[in-house]
Amino acid sequence: CGSMHSILVDQHGGAWAWGSNSHGQLGTGGRSDRAEPARITCDGQRVIGLAAGGTHTLLCTSRGRAFACGSNATGQLGLPHDDPAAVAYAGSGDSRTLLVPTVVAELLGTRIVAVAAGFAHSTFLSRPGGVFCCGAGEAGQCGNGRTQEVNDKPAAVSALEPVACAAIACGNFHSAALARDDEGLYTWGEGKYGRLGHGGEACESAPRLVAGLLGVRVARVACGGACTCCIDEMGGLWTWGSNSWGQCGHGSGAG
């Protein structure tokens, strides 16, 4: 689920989307909202992974291709604003959008196996375990060591190159990556409310190992808007970050 739209993949690898379509995030070729699921396609390829952001959608296929549609105001679709070949844009300025899923050309040659979407940033996971990010980065959520608003080309997160990652996740303004072989969980981006799990509220512009989980074999990770959770191999659930509505499960208003 994104901010105002939802997507799913069926057992045959078909993708469906519904909800708000103000920026073309449903990938249906127009901007009309949909109250029921509408089929979207990625050049006829079977979809194996998808993610919904604030006003954009990411998909990856069995062929290792990444596709994107919706708003590209901060480069979250991985398509450079100054690329003359990006003829599928509709609109101008910060309202640039792609109305149908379009392959992320910058990632051709890299086999993508998973995608994750924040409010206005995107993260891609390659089969070898590399992590690539693009889009909004004002809080460091692209993990490139900078805090710039627009990052319009997917770039490898260099701090994670020494480790191979098994999973990725994005919150509104933060990101997470789970390393393979019990090498830990890394988080970066907006630190407010302690959503990064580093014991404070500072932003991190590059991935940082969550020291509080050392010795814990993390199996899965997910990010909410301003909170993070993971499941360990024994089935234990760990949560941290904003708990204003009790979303961390530690008692309403705590944390």
Secondary structure, DSSP 8 states (H G I E B T S, - for coil): --SSEEEEE-TTS-EEEEE--TTSTT-SSS---EEEEEEE-STT--EEEEEE-SSEEEEEETTS-EEEEEE-TTSTTS--TT-TT-TTEES-GGG-EEEEEEE-GGGTTS-EEEEEE-SSEEEEEETTS-EEEEE--TTSTT-SS---S---S-EE-GGGTTS-EEEEEE-SSEEEEEESTT--EEEEE--GGGTT-SSS---EEEEEE-GGGTT--EEEEEE-SSEEEEEETTS-EEEEE--TTSTTSSSTT--
